[in-house]
């Protein structure tokens, strides 16, 4: 793209409401630039349009596969305003990524097109919710977290205007509770210093920074997860204010320390309105000291315990503007720009804990099966899965790459260590922008000597089922907070040859080219969307086997009964698609040399890999599992990036 063209595109993207950074970043990706311009044209958007329209177009351009023809279909809906809300955009993306052929009537039903939510309907649904939560509202009054009310309302009134729903909720709450108590204005000047002389007036004393009573018993410093063994004891806990609600001289803090959540009750001078407004804001870090009590069963608190505070100390302040960094209307890209803030949220942090728990269970599985964990390099000078998706770099004047797979290195240690595995980062320079693709991902790989193809299939099945069972047994309560419907898959998994999969697609009108109704033929690689469509229709885990030689990697062993095929396998899971790829490996020296020649590879850099076929070579096989895809399936997440700490995908390499 020429400099003048790029400048023109930046100007266009700025004119529809994109900020300068996003506009410039977009022009660095030719496919994304082309896709966004097609959406602008199809939606008949003119320069200076409402910024909201620009964000909608950008969301569709970045969320849907490049090269699709969805811009022509979506354009009129965007132009007319028929699709506008965040809920509609999300539903549209979900529908279009799942369906190769678009049924207009079905699409409009799934996305709420033409549905009008009347003020009367909003009033009725809000009233019903407030009736259901009457006891909790009576207890907490204006202190009830607004999200506890808004979130179920937005689910029930999915296609309603968020502002109208919020206004109706505020109106009914005010009618029920009376006007919100106005907070006192902050005192001017500095607050009295801790331990300062008490020569001030009574009013000044009321708003002084808390001072710990030295006559009270020494507090034991604990983490929230240790509360069980300290009931009715005086403890000190440090953490961050996750939520706070307050009334006159009474405040309820939901404290978070990384090990759990705890409600802390501040009363009297500790909860003076000026202190609360000045210091106790969301995400401030704080130390709270008091007595751990067990509240009545009918009292709604996070966790089992409640801390009756007698002292608190601010450790790190949090400014008021924290509340405005992200909100329910933030776009996907805005959320990932502020990923460090999102990770403080309940769901994102829970997913990270499930990720850690799953990694432990993977390792426990391998340890129980007597595998040895190794740590291969990720800076390499050989390729494993093809040069087109390699990230190249200059390694002290020599060409090198970020690894696509550690498989070749694993094969070198099976003669000394036997069954081996690794969990490491792998990299693919794919320009795919689907809900299951990453540029950097966590790769679990294993290799086993002296096995058959059947042994390999059983090993993959055992890994997935046993790890799932371990997660449910040890961390089931945590998992069910994000995926309450998760069930461990049953053995044996369905086994489906590649040729049978091609036939299934033909019989069920799953097309290679949906627009022209072109069927798959032998030798075609089935892409993600039709593969997932087939998997979702079958509705159970599938071990898809014996792919053609020409679409698989050079090192794969040919099938004994049909040399056109390989002893290869992909594990396909409903809703996600492929999460494991594996094969038996060529173990004959001459066959491997012929494979290098067939693929046009110079065998010289692979001497260390080739040597395994010289010195006591044996039948062996292995597989690679995408940990991020496994977690997407386990947690029933819509998109793979949600289960990553800081995901890396096309146009996303920060923060």
QUIFEN-V896171 format. One record per pair of residues at least 24 apart in sequence whose C-alpha atoms are under 10 Angstrom apart, sorted by the first residue. I is the first residue (numbers start at 0). J is the second residue. Records with the same first field share a line. If there is no record, write none. Layout:
I=J + J
//
This chain:
0=26 + 27 + 28 + 29
5=29 + 32
8=32 + 33 + 36
10=46
11=36 + 39 + 45 + 46 + 47
12=36 + 39 + 46 + 47 + 53 + 57
13=46 + 47 + 50 + 53
14=45 + 46 + 47 + 48 + 49 + 50 + 53
15=39 + 44 + 45 + 46 + 47 + 48 + 49 + 50 + 51 + 52 + 53 + 54 + 56 + 57
16=46 + 47 + 48 + 49 + 50 + 51 + 52 + 53 + 54 + 57
17=50 + 51 + 52 + 53 + 54 + 57
18=50 + 54
21=57 + 332 + 333 + 650
22=57
24=650 + 651
25=57 + 61 + 650
27=650
28=430 + 649 + 650
30=60 + 61 + 64 + 65 + 66 + 430
31=57 + 60 + 61 + 64 + 65 + 66 + 432 + 649 + 650
32=57 + 60 + 61 + 65
33=60 + 65 + 66
34=59 + 60 + 61 + 63 + 64 + 65 + 66 + 67 + 68 + 69 + 70
35=59 + 60 + 61 + 65 + 70
36=60 + 70
37=68 + 69 + 70 + 71 + 74
38=68 + 69 + 70 + 71 + 72 + 73 + 74 + 77
39=70 + 74 + 77 + 78
40=70 + 71 + 74
41=69 + 70 + 71 + 72 + 73 + 74 + 75 + 76 + 77 + 78
42=70 + 71 + 72 + 73 + 74 + 75 + 76 + 77 + 78 + 79 + 80
43=74 + 75 + 77 + 78 + 79
44=74 + 77 + 78
51=83 + 84
52=77 + 78 + 80 + 82 + 83
54=329 + 330 + 332
55=82 + 83 + 84 + 85 + 88 + 330
56=88
57=330 + 332
58=85 + 88 + 89 + 92 + 330 + 331 + 332
59=88 + 89 + 91 + 92
61=331 + 332 + 432 + 433 + 649 + 650
62=88 + 89 + 92 + 93 + 95 + 96 + 331 + 432 + 433 + 434
63=91 + 92 + 93 + 95 + 96 + 432 + 433 + 434
64=95 + 96 + 430 + 431 + 432 + 433 + 434 + 528
65=430 + 431 + 432 + 433
67=95 + 99
68=514
69=95 + 101
72=101 + 103
76=107 + 112
80=112
81=107 + 110 + 111 + 112 + 113 + 114
82=107 + 110 + 111 + 112 + 113
83=112 + 158 + 160
84=110 + 111 + 157 + 158 + 159 + 160 + 161 + 328
85=157 + 158 + 160 + 161 + 327 + 328 + 329 + 330
86=110 + 111 + 153 + 154 + 157 + 158 + 159 + 160 + 161 + 328
87=111 + 112 + 157 + 158
93=434 + 637
96=433 + 434 + 528
97=528 + 529 + 531 + 532 + 535 + 574
98=509 + 513 + 528 + 529 + 531 + 532
99=509 + 510 + 511 + 512 + 513 + 514 + 528 + 529 + 532
100=509 + 510 + 513 + 514 + 516
101=513
110=157 + 158
111=157 + 158 + 159
112=158
113=158
114=158 + 159
115=158 + 159 + 160
116=156 + 157 + 158 + 159 + 160 + 163
117=159 + 160 + 163
118=159 + 160 + 163 + 164 + 167
120=156 + 159
121=152 + 155 + 156 + 159 + 160 + 163 + 164 + 165 + 167 + 168
122=163 + 164 + 167 + 168 + 170 + 171
123=167
124=151 + 152 + 155 + 156 + 164 + 167 + 168
125=149 + 151 + 152 + 155 + 156 + 164 + 165 + 167 + 168 + 169 + 171 + 172
126=167 + 168 + 171 + 172
127=152
128=152 + 155 + 168
129=168 + 171 + 172 + 175
133=175
134=297 + 298
135=297 + 298 + 299
136=172 + 175 + 176
137=175 + 176
138=298 + 299
139=244 + 245 + 246 + 251 + 299
140=172 + 175 + 176 + 177 + 179 + 244 + 245 + 246
141=172 + 173 + 176 + 177 + 178 + 179 + 180 + 244 + 245 + 246
142=243 + 244 + 245 + 246 + 249 + 250 + 251
143=243 + 244 + 245 + 251
144=242 + 243 + 244
145=169 + 244
150=327
161=327 + 328
179=246
180=246 + 247
181=246 + 247 + 272
182=245 + 246 + 247 + 272 + 273 + 275 + 276
183=247 + 271 + 272 + 273 + 276
184=272 + 273 + 276 + 277
185=272 + 273 + 274 + 275 + 276 + 277
186=273 + 274 + 277
190=274
204=268
205=267 + 268 + 269 + 270 + 271 + 272 + 273 + 274
206=268 + 269 + 270 + 271 + 272 + 273 + 274 + 275
207=268 + 269 + 271 + 273 + 274
208=268 + 269 + 274 + 278 + 310 + 311 + 312 + 313
209=268 + 269 + 270 + 274 + 309 + 310 + 311 + 312 + 313
210=269 + 309 + 310 + 311 + 312
211=288 + 309 + 310 + 311 + 312
212=309 + 310
215=289 + 309
217=288
218=288 + 289 + 290
219=288 + 289
220=286 + 287 + 288
222=255 + 256 + 257 + 258 + 259
223=254 + 255 + 256 + 257 + 258 + 259 + 260 + 261 + 302 + 304
224=256 + 257 + 258 + 259 + 260 + 261 + 302
225=258 + 259
226=259 + 261 + 291 + 292 + 302 + 303 + 304 + 305 + 306
227=291 + 293 + 303 + 304
229=290 + 291 + 292 + 304
230=290 + 291 + 292 + 293 + 304 + 305 + 306
231=289 + 290 + 291 + 292 + 293 + 304 + 306 + 307
232=289 + 290 + 291 + 292 + 306
233=288 + 289 + 290 + 291 + 292 + 306 + 307 + 308 + 309
234=287 + 288 + 289 + 290 + 291 + 306 + 307 + 308
235=286 + 287 + 288 + 289 + 290 + 291 + 306 + 308 + 310 + 311
236=261 + 263 + 285 + 286 + 287 + 288 + 289 + 306 + 311
237=284 + 285 + 286 + 287 + 288 + 311 + 312 + 313 + 314
238=282 + 283 + 284 + 285 + 286 + 287 + 314
239=279 + 280 + 281 + 282 + 283 + 284 + 285 + 286 + 314 + 315 + 317 + 343
240=279 + 280 + 281 + 282 + 283 + 284 + 285 + 317
241=280 + 281 + 282 + 283 + 284 + 343 + 344 + 345
242=279 + 280 + 281 + 282
243=275 + 279 + 280 + 281 + 282
244=275 + 280
245=270 + 271 + 272 + 275 + 276
246=270 + 271 + 272 + 275
247=271 + 272
248=272 + 273 + 274 + 275
249=275
250=275 + 279
251=305 + 306 + 307
252=279 + 280 + 281 + 287 + 306
253=281 + 300 + 301 + 305
254=281 + 282 + 284 + 285 + 286 + 287 + 301 + 306
255=282 + 284 + 343 + 345
256=284
257=343 + 348 + 349 + 352
258=352
259=301 + 302
260=300 + 301 + 302 + 303 + 304 + 305 + 345
261=291 + 300 + 301 + 302 + 303 + 304 + 305 + 306
262=299 + 300 + 301 + 302 + 303 + 304 + 305 + 306 + 307
263=287 + 288 + 289 + 290 + 291 + 300 + 304 + 305 + 306 + 307 + 308
264=289 + 305 + 306 + 307 + 308 + 309
265=289 + 306 + 307 + 308 + 309 + 310 + 311
266=307 + 308 + 309
267=309
268=309 + 310
269=308 + 309 + 310 + 311
270=311
276=319
277=316 + 317 + 318 + 319
278=312 + 313 + 314 + 315 + 316 + 317 + 318 + 319
279=312 + 313 + 316 + 317 + 318
280=316 + 317 + 318 + 319 + 321 + 322
281=316 + 317 + 318 + 319 + 321 + 322
282=315 + 316 + 317 + 318 + 319 + 321 + 322 + 340 + 343
283=313 + 314 + 315 + 316 + 317 + 318
284=312 + 313 + 314 + 315 + 316 + 317
285=311 + 312 + 313 + 314 + 315 + 316
286=310 + 311 + 312 + 313 + 314 + 315
287=311 + 312 + 313
288=312
332=651
335=640 + 641 + 645 + 646 + 651 + 653 + 654
336=645 + 651 + 653 + 654
337=653 + 654
338=644 + 645 + 646 + 653 + 654
339=644 + 645 + 654
342=644 + 645
346=480 + 481 + 641
347=481 + 641 + 642 + 643 + 644
348=642 + 644
349=477 + 478 + 480 + 481 + 642
350=477 + 478 + 480 + 481 + 630 + 631 + 634 + 636 + 641 + 642 + 643 + 644
351=641 + 642 + 643 + 644
352=474 + 477 + 478
353=470 + 474 + 475 + 477 + 478 + 481 + 630 + 633 + 634 + 642
354=478 + 626 + 627 + 629 + 630 + 633 + 634 + 642 + 643 + 644
356=469 + 470 + 473 + 474 + 477 + 478
357=466 + 467 + 469 + 470 + 471 + 473 + 474 + 478 + 626 + 629 + 630 + 633
358=422 + 443 + 466 + 470 + 626 + 630
359=466 + 469 + 470
360=462 + 465 + 466 + 467 + 468 + 469 + 470 + 471 + 473 + 474
361=422 + 443 + 462 + 463 + 465 + 466 + 467 + 469 + 470 + 626
362=420 + 421 + 422 + 466
363=465 + 466 + 469
364=461 + 462 + 463 + 465 + 466 + 469
365=418 + 419 + 420 + 445 + 462 + 466
368=418 + 462
369=417 + 418 + 419
370=416 + 417 + 418 + 419 + 420 + 421 + 445 + 446 + 447
371=412 + 413 + 416 + 417 + 418 + 419 + 420 + 421 + 445
372=409 + 416 + 418 + 419 + 420 + 421 + 422 + 444 + 445
373=408 + 409 + 412 + 416 + 419 + 420 + 421 + 422 + 423 + 445
374=405 + 408 + 409 + 420 + 421 + 422 + 423
375=402 + 404 + 405 + 406 + 407 + 408 + 409 + 420 + 421 + 422 + 423
376=401 + 402 + 404 + 405 + 408 + 423 + 424
377=401 + 402 + 403 + 404 + 405 + 423 + 424 + 425 + 426
378=402 + 403
379=403 + 404 + 405
380=604 + 605
381=407 + 600 + 601 + 602 + 603 + 604 + 605
382=407 + 600 + 604 + 605
383=407 + 552 + 553 + 554
384=427 + 551 + 552 + 553 + 554
385=427 + 551 + 552 + 553 + 598
386=427 + 428
387=427 + 428 + 429
388=426 + 427 + 428 + 429 + 430 + 438
389=426 + 427 + 428 + 429
390=426 + 427 + 428 + 429 + 438
391=428
400=426
401=425 + 426 + 427 + 428 + 439
402=426 + 427 + 439
403=427 + 428 + 439 + 440 + 442
404=442 + 443 + 444 + 623
405=442 + 443 + 444 + 445 + 623
406=443 + 444 + 445 + 446 + 620 + 621 + 622 + 623
407=446 + 554 + 605 + 607 + 608 + 609
408=446 + 607 + 608
409=444 + 445 + 446 + 447 + 608 + 621
410=445 + 446 + 447 + 448 + 584 + 608 + 611 + 619 + 620 + 621
411=446 + 607 + 608 + 609 + 610 + 611
412=446 + 611
413=446 + 447 + 448 + 449 + 611 + 617 + 619
414=447 + 448 + 611 + 614 + 615 + 616 + 617
416=447 + 448
417=446 + 447 + 448 + 449
418=445 + 446 + 447 + 448 + 449 + 619 + 621
419=444 + 445 + 446 + 447 + 448 + 621
420=444 + 445 + 446 + 447 + 621 + 622 + 623
421=445 + 446 + 623
422=623 + 624 + 625 + 626
423=626
424=625 + 626
425=625
426=647
427=648
428=648 + 649
429=648 + 649
430=648 + 649 + 650
431=648 + 649
432=648 + 649 + 650
433=527 + 528 + 638 + 639 + 648
434=527 + 575 + 628 + 631 + 636 + 637 + 638 + 639 + 640 + 641
435=527 + 575 + 576 + 577 + 578 + 625 + 627 + 628 + 631 + 637 + 638 + 639 + 640
436=527 + 627 + 628 + 638 + 639 + 640 + 647 + 648 + 649
437=627 + 628 + 639 + 640 + 643 + 646 + 647 + 648 + 649 + 651
438=646 + 647 + 648 + 649 + 650 + 651 + 652
439=627 + 643 + 645 + 646 + 647 + 648 + 652
440=625 + 626 + 627 + 628 + 640 + 643 + 646 + 647 + 648
441=624 + 625 + 626 + 627 + 628 + 643
442=579 + 623 + 624 + 625 + 626 + 627 + 628
443=579 + 622 + 623 + 624 + 625 + 626 + 627
444=579 + 580 + 581 + 621 + 622 + 623 + 624 + 625 + 626
445=581 + 620 + 621 + 622 + 623 + 624
446=581 + 582 + 583 + 584 + 619 + 620 + 621 + 622 + 623
447=583 + 618 + 619 + 620 + 621 + 622
448=583 + 584 + 616 + 617 + 618 + 619 + 620 + 621
449=616 + 617 + 618 + 619 + 620
450=583 + 617 + 618 + 619 + 620 + 621
451=566 + 583 + 618 + 619 + 620
452=556 + 558 + 566 + 567 + 568 + 581 + 582 + 583 + 584 + 618 + 619 + 620 + 621
453=566 + 583
454=619 + 620
455=566 + 567 + 568 + 581 + 582 + 583 + 619 + 620 + 621 + 622
456=492 + 494 + 542 + 544 + 567 + 568 + 569 + 570 + 581 + 582 + 620 + 621 + 622
457=490 + 491 + 492
458=621 + 622
459=542 + 568 + 569 + 570 + 579 + 580 + 581 + 621 + 622 + 623 + 624
460=488 + 489 + 490 + 491 + 492 + 540 + 541 + 542 + 570
461=490 + 491
462=624
463=487 + 488 + 570 + 578 + 579 + 624 + 629
464=488 + 489 + 490 + 491 + 492
467=629 + 633
470=633
478=633 + 634
479=634
480=634
481=633 + 634 + 635 + 636
482=632 + 633 + 634 + 635 + 636
483=634 + 635
484=634 + 635
485=632 + 633 + 634 + 635
486=633
487=633
488=539 + 540 + 572
489=539 + 540
490=540
491=540 + 541 + 542
492=539 + 540 + 541 + 542 + 570 + 571
493=537 + 539 + 540 + 541 + 542 + 543 + 570 + 571
494=540 + 541 + 542 + 543 + 544 + 568 + 570
495=541 + 542 + 543 + 544 + 545 + 568 + 569
496=541 + 542 + 543 + 544 + 545 + 546 + 567 + 568
497=521 + 522 + 524 + 525 + 542 + 543 + 544 + 545 + 546 + 547 + 564 + 567 + 568 + 569
498=522 + 543 + 544 + 545 + 546 + 547 + 564
499=543 + 544
500=525 + 530 + 533 + 534 + 543 + 544
501=525
503=533
504=529 + 530 + 532 + 533
507=533 + 536
508=533
509=533
521=546 + 547
522=546 + 547 + 548 + 549 + 550 + 563 + 564
523=547 + 549 + 550
524=549 + 550 + 551
527=575 + 576 + 577
528=575 + 576
529=576
530=571 + 575 + 576 + 577
531=571 + 572 + 573 + 574 + 575 + 576 + 577
532=573 + 574 + 575 + 576
533=571 + 573 + 576
534=571 + 572 + 573 + 574 + 575 + 576 + 577
535=571 + 572 + 573 + 574 + 575 + 576
536=573 + 574
537=572 + 573
538=572 + 573 + 574
539=571 + 572 + 573 + 574
540=570 + 571 + 572 + 573 + 576 + 577
541=568 + 569 + 570 + 571 + 572 + 573 + 576 + 577
542=567 + 568 + 569 + 570 + 571 + 572 + 577 + 579 + 580
543=567 + 568 + 569 + 570 + 571 + 577 + 580
544=568 + 569 + 570 + 580 + 581 + 582
545=569 + 582
546=582
549=597 + 598
551=582
552=582 + 584 + 594 + 598
553=584 + 585 + 591 + 592 + 593 + 594 + 595 + 596 + 597 + 598 + 600
554=582 + 583 + 584 + 585 + 586 + 590 + 591 + 592 + 594 + 595
555=581 + 582 + 583 + 584 + 585 + 586 + 591 + 594 + 620
556=582 + 583 + 584 + 585 + 586 + 587 + 590 + 591 + 618 + 619 + 620
557=582 + 583 + 584 + 585 + 590
558=583
566=620
567=620 + 621 + 622
568=622
569=622 + 623 + 624
570=624
572=628 + 629 + 632
573=632
574=631 + 632 + 635 + 636 + 637
575=628 + 629 + 630 + 631 + 632 + 633 + 635 + 636 + 637 + 638 + 639
576=628 + 629 + 632
577=624 + 625 + 628 + 629
578=623 + 624 + 625 + 626 + 627 + 628 + 629 + 630 + 631 + 632
579=622 + 623 + 624 + 625 + 626 + 628 + 629
580=621 + 622 + 623 + 624 + 625
581=620 + 621 + 622 + 623 + 624
582=619 + 620 + 621 + 622 + 623
583=618 + 619 + 620 + 621 + 622
584=617 + 618 + 619 + 620 + 621
585=612 + 616 + 617 + 618 + 619 + 620
586=611 + 612 + 613 + 615 + 616 + 617 + 618 + 619 + 620
587=611 + 612 + 613 + 616 + 617 + 618
588=612 + 613 + 614 + 616
589=613
//
